[in-house]
C-alpha cells in the first residue's frame, strides 16, 4: 500500500511541476487525436495499413512542416488532405497516441456529454485562452467508460480518462510550445471461461497510468517589413519530452524521447534535410515472490540525411539512414547493433493533373515500448520482453489517378522486411492474458482505394491483402489477411450530418493455450454517427457502434460488446 501511495504522489507531483512549467512559458496547443468521440483515428502499424502515398514537396525558405499529400490541381475542389487509411480496430476505442491533437479549425471552446447502454457515461471538454497575441494556454479533458460489459457485466467494465494541458509562446523567429498529458485507463482480464469460473472483479483488474510531457521548438521563416518571407535558408524543429508509465505488479517504465529536424534550402526547388531521433528508456519489474527488481535500460539513436529536389513533374527525396540500438533482443536477432536503411521518396506526374507514379523505399528502427504495446493490447501480462523492430526494407509503389475533380483512385503494391516484429499470443501460464513474441517477417501487401467528394457528399473505400512470410511462428497472430473499409457521409441542410462506416477483417488466426491453431471469425464492424445543429452553439449527437451486433473477438477469448449507442449534446462557448 505504501508503494501504491508513493506512485500516486509521484504522478500528482509530476503533473503539478509540469503545470508550473507550462505557465512560465505560456505556450500553445498540442493537438487532439480524439477531439470528437465520433472520430476514431487509431492507426495500425505500417504493415496493417494502406493509404494514398503523399507527394513529398520540397520545403522552401527553410520552413519546417509535415509533408502534405499530393496536390492534384490548384483549383482542386475535393479536399483530399485525409489519406485513406484503415482503423486498427482494437477491442475498445483506445488512442494509439496518448496525447490527443487539437484541430486548428476548432471553433470556440466547448463541453460535450452523453450517455449510452452498458452504463456508459461520456464527457469531453476543451478550453483555450489567448493571454495576448503571442501567448496561448488551454486544457482538453475526455472521459469514456462502461460500468458493464459483455462478460459478467462489471467484470468486463472499462474506463479511460484523459487530461491534457498545453501552451504556446510565439516569437518573431520561432514557436515554443509544451504540453503535459495524463491518461488513466482501467481494464479487466475478462477472457476467462465464464462457464467454469467467475473471478472477483478486483482480482482481474488492471490500471494503467500514463504521463507524457513534451517541449517543442519550431523555427519560423524570416519576414521583411512588408511581411513577405525573405531569403532565410535554415529551418529547424526540435522536441524533447519525459514519459512515465505505471502498471500493476510494480511494473513501470520511463522514456526520454528527443526528435530533431534541420533543413537547409539551396533554392526554392532543393534542400538538404537531417532527421535525428534519440530514445532513452528504462523498464523496471519488481517481482515480490523473488524479492528482486529487474531493470532493462535501452538506448536508440538514428540519423537520416536526405537531399530533396522538385521540378514541374518530379519530386524526389533521396537519402539513407543509420541507427544504433543497445537492445539485446534485437542484437541477438540481427547480430548487430548498427543498422543502415534507405530513405527514398519519388512522385512523378505521368500526365498533367491525371496520372501519377508514386514510390517510397524506406526502413529504420521502430521503437517498441511497454506503454505503446499496452495501448495496442491492454490485456498483456505485466512482465514482457521488449525489443525494437528493425525494418531492413519497406517499399511501396503506386499508380494514382484523378478521373475528374471529384474522384481519385489508387492502386498499390508493397513489400517489407522486419526483424523482431511483435505479435500478441495467449499466455500459457495465465490464460486470460497475452504475451508479446517476436519474429522475422517478410510482408507482401497489395491494395486499392478510391475517394469521391462533391458538395455535401463524401465517400471513401479501400481493400488490402497481406501475405506474411514467417520465420519461427506458425501463424501471424491476430493480424488480418484481408482488410476492407468504407466510409460514407452526407450533410443535410447544413444542420444534419450523417456518417456510416464499415470495417472488415478476414483471415485472423492465433493459437490457443495448448498450441492449436485457431481461426477467428471475420470481423464486420458497422458504425454510424449523426449530429444535428440547433444553433451555432448547441447541437445533439447519436453514435452507434457494432450495429451488426457481432460479438467478435479482436483478441481470442475477448468478445466485443454488442450494439452500443451513445447519445448526448454539445455546447460551444
BAZA-560294 format. One line per 3 residues: their letters; for each residue x, y, z of C-alpha. Coordinates in nm, 3 decimals, decimal comma. Layout:
! residues N
A = X/Y/Z; ...
This chain:
! residues 573
XXX = 0,000/0,000/0,000; 0,288/0,233/0,072; 0,432/0,173/-0,278
XXX = 0,097/0,246/-0,441; 0,056/0,569/-0,242; 0,410/0,673/-0,332
XXX = 0,338/0,619/-0,703; 0,021/0,825/-0,685; 0,207/1,106/-0,508
XXX = 0,480/1,089/-0,770; 0,229/1,117/-1,055; 0,039/1,406/-0,893
XXX = 0,365/1,586/-0,811; 0,490/1,542/-1,170; 0,167/1,691/-1,307
XXX = 0,191/1,985/-1,064; 0,552/2,062/-1,159; 0,475/2,045/-1,529
XXX = 0,174/2,277/-1,494; 0,401/2,532/-1,328; 0,647/2,486/-1,610
XXX = 0,375/2,547/-1,869; 0,254/2,863/-1,703; 0,608/3,000/-1,701
XXX = 0,643/2,959/-2,074; 0,275/3,037/-2,155; 0,272/2,827/-2,470
XXX = 0,040/2,655/-2,735; -0,154/2,365/-2,839; -0,058/2,017/-2,886
XXX = -0,332/1,863/-3,085; -0,614/1,622/-3,043; -0,638/1,272/-3,178
XXX = -0,981/1,239/-3,030; -1,144/1,585/-3,039; -1,469/1,408/-3,124
XXX = -1,583/1,076/-2,976; -1,725/1,002/-3,317; -1,383/1,027/-3,485
XXX = -1,178/0,712/-3,439; -0,827/0,783/-3,560; -0,644/0,479/-3,433
XXX = -0,371/0,376/-3,669; -0,228/0,036/-3,742; 0,137/-0,041/-3,784
XXX = 0,276/0,017/-4,132; 0,219/-0,347/-4,222; -0,151/-0,318/-4,145
XXX = -0,233/0,000/-4,333; -0,280/0,124/-4,685; -0,304/0,483/-4,787
XXX = -0,269/0,718/-5,076; 0,101/0,792/-5,077; 0,178/1,154/-5,003
XXX = 0,374/1,358/-5,252; 0,691/1,479/-5,076; 0,700/1,850/-5,159
XXX = 1,027/2,035/-5,112; 1,022/2,270/-4,816; 1,124/2,610/-4,944
XXX = 1,262/2,900/-4,745; 1,361/2,652/-4,473; 1,008/2,636/-4,339
XXX = 0,980/2,308/-4,147; 0,637/2,146/-4,168; 0,488/1,797/-4,205
XXX = 0,478/1,650/-4,555; 0,146/1,721/-4,724; -0,047/1,493/-4,952
XXX = -0,031/1,506/-5,328; -0,187/1,824/-5,466; -0,379/1,735/-5,777
XXX = -0,455/2,081/-5,907; -0,452/2,439/-5,787; -0,827/2,464/-5,843
XXX = -0,900/2,134/-5,670; -1,244/2,133/-5,515; -1,208/1,800/-5,339
XXX = -1,031/1,802/-5,005; -0,801/1,501/-5,017; -0,599/1,615/-4,718
XXX = -0,720/1,300/-4,542; -0,547/0,994/-4,680; -0,739/0,669/-4,693
XXX = -0,625/0,452/-4,405; -0,758/0,163/-4,202; -0,860/0,170/-3,841
XXX = -0,656/-0,068/-3,629; -0,989/-0,188/-3,487; -0,877/-0,264/-3,134
XXX = -1,116/-0,404/-2,875; -1,203/-0,058/-2,747; -1,167/0,296/-2,870
XXX = -0,815/0,337/-2,731; -0,592/0,609/-2,879; -0,272/0,484/-3,039
XXX = -0,104/0,807/-2,936; -0,165/0,909/-2,578; -0,173/1,283/-2,637
XXX = -0,477/1,394/-2,836; -0,450/1,662/-3,100; -0,649/1,983/-3,109
XXX = -0,765/2,058/-3,465; -0,671/2,405/-3,589; -1,018/2,460/-3,734
XXX = -1,183/2,411/-3,395; -1,433/2,694/-3,342; -1,468/2,802/-2,984
XXX = -1,442/2,630/-2,651; -1,692/2,356/-2,583; -1,829/2,092/-2,350
XXX = -1,978/1,770/-2,477; -2,153/1,497/-2,279; -2,352/1,185/-2,346
XXX = -2,469/0,850/-2,212; -2,508/0,503/-2,361; -2,607/0,147/-2,288
XXX = -2,373/-0,075/-2,084; -2,399/0,220/-1,839; -2,160/0,429/-2,049
XXX = -2,105/0,793/-1,947; -1,911/1,016/-2,183; -1,764/1,363/-2,135
XXX = -1,537/1,585/-2,337; -1,434/1,947/-2,292; -1,197/2,195/-2,449
XXX = -1,094/2,541/-2,331; -0,818/2,771/-2,457; -0,730/3,131/-2,383
XXX = -0,511/3,383/-2,560; -0,322/3,563/-2,286; -0,203/3,807/-2,552
XXX = -0,121/3,788/-2,924; 0,190/3,579/-2,856; 0,081/3,351/-2,572
XXX = -0,188/3,086/-2,551; -0,280/2,822/-2,293; -0,551/2,559/-2,284
XXX = -0,689/2,234/-2,147; -0,860/1,933/-2,301; -1,039/1,664/-2,098
XXX = -1,201/1,339/-2,208; -1,373/1,053/-2,025; -1,537/0,737/-2,158
XXX = -1,626/0,432/-1,953; -1,868/0,142/-1,935; -1,967/0,006/-1,596
XXX = -2,096/-0,313/-1,758; -1,960/-0,530/-2,037; -2,032/-0,841/-2,239
XXX = -1,894/-1,088/-1,981; -2,034/-1,093/-1,625; -2,122/-0,723/-1,650
XXX = -1,882/-0,538/-1,417; -1,608/-0,797/-1,474; -1,566/-0,664/-1,828
XXX = -1,610/-0,297/-1,736; -1,377/-0,042/-1,888; -1,273/0,319/-1,826
XXX = -1,043/0,579/-1,980; -0,982/0,934/-1,858; -0,752/1,183/-2,027
XXX = -0,645/1,536/-1,928; -0,418/1,746/-2,149; -0,268/2,087/-2,066
XXX = -0,097/2,279/-2,344; 0,056/2,619/-2,412; 0,233/2,812/-2,686
XXX = 0,466/3,107/-2,694; 0,526/3,273/-3,033; 0,822/3,497/-3,114
XXX = 0,931/3,652/-3,441; 1,156/3,363/-3,546; 1,027/3,060/-3,351
XXX = 0,738/2,896/-3,168; 0,795/2,738/-2,827; 0,517/2,503/-2,719
XXX = 0,474/2,245/-2,445; 0,221/2,000/-2,311; 0,155/1,764/-2,025
XXX = -0,089/1,480/-2,069; -0,217/1,234/-1,809; -0,411/0,921/-1,902
XXX = -0,577/0,679/-1,660; -0,702/0,353/-1,810; -0,874/0,069/-1,627
XXX = -0,946/-0,269/-1,787; -1,029/-0,618/-1,663; -0,888/-0,952/-1,773
XXX = -1,228/-1,097/-1,856; -1,100/-1,351/-2,112; -1,167/-1,640/-1,873
XXX = -1,418/-1,919/-1,938; -1,734/-1,783/-1,775; -1,892/-2,131/-1,782
XXX = -1,626/-2,256/-1,542; -1,532/-1,961/-1,322; -1,644/-1,613/-1,220
XXX = -1,348/-1,441/-1,051; -1,369/-1,137/-0,829; -1,363/-0,807/-1,017
XXX = -1,067/-0,676/-0,816; -0,859/-0,987/-0,888; -0,872/-0,932/-1,266
XXX = -0,838/-0,552/-1,268; -0,552/-0,372/-1,438; -0,485/0,000/-1,405
XXX = -0,251/0,191/-1,634; -0,113/0,536/-1,550; 0,045/0,721/-1,841
XXX = 0,210/1,061/-1,810; 0,361/1,244/-2,109; 0,537/1,579/-2,114
XXX = 0,674/1,750/-2,422; 0,859/2,068/-2,518; 0,869/2,173/-2,886
XXX = 1,075/2,439/-3,062; 0,992/2,522/-3,426; 1,159/2,792/-3,636
XXX = 0,962/3,045/-3,836; 1,080/3,191/-4,169; 1,225/3,540/-4,159
XXX = 0,996/3,812/-4,294; 1,072/4,159/-4,427; 0,896/4,484/-4,339
XXX = 0,609/4,403/-4,576; 0,550/4,064/-4,418; 0,697/3,872/-4,710
XXX = 0,924/3,574/-4,647; 1,285/3,674/-4,704; 1,582/3,461/-4,801
XXX = 1,615/3,256/-4,483; 1,783/2,926/-4,573; 1,794/2,743/-4,241
XXX = 1,497/2,591/-4,059; 1,469/2,357/-3,762; 1,227/2,164/-3,543
XXX = 1,316/2,005/-3,208; 1,120/1,815/-2,947; 1,219/1,673/-2,607
XXX = 0,999/1,501/-2,351; 0,967/1,278/-2,050; 0,713/0,993/-2,033
XXX = 0,620/0,774/-1,738; 0,415/0,452/-1,738; 0,293/0,251/-1,440
XXX = 0,103/-0,081/-1,415; 0,026/-0,348/-1,156; 0,289/-0,585/-1,007
XXX = 0,523/-0,287/-0,958; 0,590/-0,256/-1,331; 0,693/0,088/-1,452
XXX = 0,873/0,246/-1,745; 1,014/0,589/-1,826; 1,130/0,735/-2,156
XXX = 1,323/1,041/-2,268; 1,246/1,098/-2,639; 1,438/1,361/-2,838
XXX = 1,348/1,442/-3,201; 1,513/1,688/-3,436; 1,488/1,810/-3,794
XXX = 1,717/2,062/-3,964; 1,658/2,186/-4,321; 1,896/2,391/-4,534
XXX = 1,749/2,528/-4,858; 1,976/2,577/-5,157; 1,691/2,722/-5,361
XXX = 1,313/2,709/-5,384; 1,347/2,370/-5,557; 1,607/2,189/-5,349
XXX = 1,717/2,144/-4,991; 1,918/1,923/-4,761; 1,745/1,775/-4,456
XXX = 1,874/1,598/-4,144; 1,633/1,398/-3,928; 1,753/1,275/-3,588
XXX = 1,592/1,069/-3,313; 1,707/0,962/-2,967; 1,523/0,749/-2,711
XXX = 1,648/0,650/-2,367; 1,421/0,403/-2,188; 1,422/0,217/-1,858
XXX = 1,177/-0,055/-1,758; 1,153/-0,197/-1,406; 0,974/-0,513/-1,293
XXX = 0,959/-0,575/-0,918; 0,869/-0,938/-0,859; 0,756/-0,977/-0,497
XXX = 0,786/-1,357/-0,483; 1,151/-1,342/-0,581; 1,221/-1,025/-0,382
XXX = 1,403/-0,890/-0,683; 1,382/-0,600/-0,928; 1,463/-0,649/-1,294
XXX = 1,584/-0,338/-1,477; 1,617/-0,304/-1,853; 1,788/0,007/-1,997
XXX = 1,772/0,067/-2,373; 1,917/0,335/-2,597; 1,807/0,407/-2,954
XXX = 1,955/0,678/-3,179; 1,926/0,745/-3,551; 2,033/0,997/-3,815
XXX = 1,873/1,024/-4,161; 2,013/1,283/-4,405; 1,835/1,335/-4,739
XXX = 1,852/1,558/-5,045; 1,517/1,687/-5,173; 1,450/1,817/-5,522
XXX = 1,144/1,907/-5,724; 1,060/2,019/-6,076; 0,736/2,060/-6,270
XXX = 0,665/1,686/-6,293; 0,909/1,527/-6,049; 0,954/1,542/-5,675
XXX = 1,235/1,331/-5,532; 1,379/1,284/-5,184; 1,693/1,067/-5,176
XXX = 1,870/0,972/-4,856; 1,987/0,697/-4,623; 1,988/0,645/-4,250
XXX = 2,195/0,487/-3,978; 2,068/0,379/-3,635; 2,221/0,247/-3,314
XXX = 2,031/0,029/-3,067; 2,156/-0,116/-2,740; 1,857/-0,354/-2,743
XXX = 1,993/-0,701/-2,661; 1,699/-0,889/-2,816; 1,734/-0,701/-3,143
XXX = 2,109/-0,758/-3,144; 2,059/-1,132/-3,085; 1,821/-1,144/-3,380
XXX = 2,027/-0,936/-3,626; 2,378/-0,997/-3,484; 2,440/-0,625/-3,495
XXX = 2,361/-0,306/-3,304; 2,429/-0,072/-3,601; 2,164/-0,056/-3,874
XXX = 2,159/0,104/-4,218; 1,845/0,169/-4,426; 1,731/0,364/-4,735
XXX = 1,515/0,677/-4,733; 1,387/0,744/-5,086; 1,058/0,905/-5,189
XXX = 0,959/0,981/-5,551; 0,650/1,129/-5,716; 0,634/1,159/-6,095
XXX = 0,342/1,310/-6,289; 0,280/1,093/-6,593; 0,001/1,310/-6,731
XXX = -0,078/1,659/-6,609; -0,347/1,653/-6,340; -0,441/1,295/-6,436
XXX = -0,183/1,025/-6,350; 0,100/0,999/-6,100; 0,357/0,730/-6,029
XXX = 0,448/0,724/-5,660; 0,722/0,531/-5,486; 0,877/0,502/-5,144
XXX = 1,173/0,290/-5,033; 1,241/0,325/-4,662; 1,329/0,145/-4,343
XXX = 1,463/0,211/-3,997; 1,430/0,103/-3,635; 1,077/0,139/-3,494
XXX = 1,071/0,192/-3,115; 0,869/-0,056/-2,909; 0,778/0,043/-2,553
XXX = 0,555/-0,122/-2,296; 0,340/0,191/-2,279; 0,273/0,159/-2,655
XXX = 0,214/-0,218/-2,655; -0,045/-0,193/-2,376; -0,234/0,063/-2,586
XXX = -0,247/-0,181/-2,878; -0,347/-0,469/-2,648; -0,445/-0,372/-2,291
XXX = -0,470/-0,737/-2,183; -0,095/-0,804/-2,173; 0,063/-0,978/-1,878
XXX = 0,266/-0,735/-1,670; 0,617/-0,863/-1,743; 0,712/-0,865/-2,113
XXX = 1,035/-0,891/-2,316; 1,094/-0,568/-2,504; 1,264/-0,531/-2,840
XXX = 1,268/-0,260/-3,102; 1,176/-0,360/-3,458; 1,418/-0,312/-3,749
XXX = 1,278/-0,264/-4,097; 1,550/-0,357/-4,345; 1,327/-0,255/-4,631
XXX = 0,979/-0,110/-4,660; 0,896/-0,037/-5,023; 0,569/0,080/-5,179
XXX = 0,483/0,165/-5,540; 0,152/0,307/-5,652; -0,033/0,445/-5,951
XXX = -0,267/0,727/-5,864; -0,527/0,879/-6,094; -0,784/1,156/-6,089
XXX = -1,082/1,086/-6,313; -1,215/1,438/-6,263; -1,203/1,693/-5,983
XXX = -1,428/1,483/-5,757; -1,280/1,134/-5,793; -0,937/0,997/-5,709
XXX = -0,823/0,631/-5,708; -0,507/0,449/-5,611; -0,355/0,103/-5,664
XXX = -0,052/0,000/-5,460; 0,187/-0,289/-5,408; 0,440/-0,307/-5,128
XXX = 0,700/-0,534/-4,973; 0,853/-0,508/-4,627; 1,119/-0,698/-4,431
XXX = 1,109/-0,681/-4,050; 1,338/-0,814/-3,779; 1,170/-0,867/-3,439
XXX = 0,819/-0,774/-3,539; 0,584/-0,805/-3,235; 0,281/-1,037/-3,216
XXX = 0,029/-1,092/-2,935; -0,012/-1,457/-2,831; -0,222/-1,610/-2,549
XXX = -0,025/-1,673/-2,232; 0,022/-2,040/-2,142; 0,053/-1,963/-1,770
XXX = -0,226/-1,702/-1,748; -0,499/-1,799/-1,995; -0,681/-1,463/-1,989
XXX = -0,364/-1,263/-2,062; -0,134/-1,219/-2,362; 0,239/-1,220/-2,419
XXX = 0,449/-1,042/-2,679; 0,655/-1,264/-2,909; 0,885/-1,155/-3,191
XXX = 0,966/-1,299/-3,531; 1,148/-1,203/-3,850; 0,877/-1,143/-4,109
XXX = 0,851/-1,052/-4,477; 0,519/-0,900/-4,582; 0,374/-0,857/-4,930
XXX = 0,080/-0,617/-4,941; -0,145/-0,507/-5,225; -0,439/-0,275/-5,218
XXX = -0,676/-0,041/-5,397; -0,862/0,265/-5,275; -1,088/0,538/-5,407
XXX = -1,242/0,860/-5,285; -1,533/1,070/-5,409; -1,642/1,407/-5,281
XXX = -1,894/1,653/-5,418; -2,070/1,926/-5,229; -2,208/1,769/-4,910
XXX = -2,135/1,406/-5,007; -1,815/1,219/-4,928; -1,732/0,851/-4,987
XXX = -1,409/0,657/-4,933; -1,337/0,288/-4,976; -1,032/0,064/-4,972
XXX = -0,931/-0,302/-4,970; -0,597/-0,466/-4,889; -0,441/-0,808/-4,895
XXX = -0,143/-0,913/-4,677; 0,079/-1,219/-4,715; 0,311/-1,299/-4,422
XXX = 0,630/-1,499/-4,461; 0,721/-1,604/-4,105; 1,048/-1,746/-3,972
XXX = 0,966/-1,922/-3,643; 0,597/-1,859/-3,579; 0,332/-2,084/-3,732
XXX = 0,071/-1,808/-3,775; 0,070/-1,426/-3,787; -0,115/-1,390/-3,458
XXX = -0,416/-1,155/-3,471; -0,306/-0,989/-3,798; -0,554/-0,995/-4,089
XXX = -0,501/-1,136/-4,438; -0,767/-0,906/-4,585; -0,884/-0,571/-4,457
XXX = -1,156/-0,355/-4,611; -1,302/-0,018/-4,520; -1,585/0,201/-4,645
XXX = -1,693/0,540/-4,518; -1,988/0,746/-4,646; -2,100/1,083/-4,512
XXX = -2,361/1,341/-4,611; -2,468/1,677/-4,472; -2,837/1,773/-4,499
XXX = -2,940/2,140/-4,491; -2,608/2,238/-4,330; -2,751/2,114/-3,999
XXX = -2,782/1,737/-4,006; -2,453/1,549/-4,050; -2,458/1,173/-4,106
XXX = -2,177/0,921/-4,142; -2,174/0,545/-4,198; -1,860/0,331/-4,167
XXX = -1,786/-0,038/-4,213; -1,454/-0,203/-4,132; -1,391/-0,571/-4,202
XXX = -1,105/-0,806/-4,111; -1,062/-1,154/-4,258; -0,810/-1,432/-4,200
XXX = -0,733/-1,369/-3,832; -0,551/-1,658/-3,670; -0,379/-1,739/-3,344
XXX = -0,306/-2,039/-3,118; -0,486/-2,144/-2,802; -0,325/-2,228/-2,469
XXX = -0,234/-2,581/-2,586; -0,075/-2,466/-2,912; -0,359/-2,549/-3,151
XXX = -0,421/-2,310/-3,441; -0,750/-2,121/-3,407; -0,925/-1,937/-3,691
XXX = -1,108/-1,635/-3,552; -1,437/-1,537/-3,713; -1,429/-1,249/-3,964
XXX = -1,497/-0,909/-3,812; -1,770/-0,684/-3,954; -1,785/-0,360/-3,758
XXX = -2,058/-0,117/-3,869; -2,088/0,223/-3,704; -2,286/0,540/-3,760
XXX = -2,255/0,899/-3,641; -2,537/1,151/-3,651; -2,530/1,510/-3,530
XXX = -2,787/1,789/-3,557; -2,704/2,156/-3,505; -2,990/2,351/-3,347
XXX = -2,797/2,680/-3,328; -2,439/2,794/-3,381; -2,367/2,690/-3,021
XXX = -2,596/2,396/-2,945; -2,603/2,057/-3,115; -2,702/1,698/-3,039
XXX = -2,540/1,372/-3,144; -2,615/0,999/-3,156; -2,338/0,748/-3,225
XXX = -2,386/0,378/-3,284; -2,110/0,117/-3,274; -2,101/-0,251/-3,377
XXX = -2,451/-0,212/-3,519; -2,448/-0,561/-3,668; -2,431/-0,687/-3,311
XXX = -2,147/-0,930/-3,375; -1,963/-1,015/-3,053; -1,642/-1,054/-3,248
XXX = -1,306/-1,134/-3,091; -1,031/-0,894/-3,191; -0,819/-1,092/-2,945
XXX = -0,901/-1,454/-2,875; -1,119/-1,504/-2,568; -1,231/-1,141/-2,558
XXX = -1,573/-1,093/-2,719; -1,660/-0,734/-2,803; -1,969/-0,560/-2,667
XXX = -2,276/-0,586/-2,888; -2,473/-0,293/-3,028; -2,365/0,021/-2,844
XXX = -2,538/0,360/-2,870; -2,423/0,686/-2,711; -2,643/0,997/-2,728
XXX = -2,575/1,345/-2,597; -2,523/1,710/-2,672; -2,256/1,972/-2,731
XXX = -2,236/2,336/-2,625; -1,986/2,583/-2,774; -1,897/2,889/-2,568
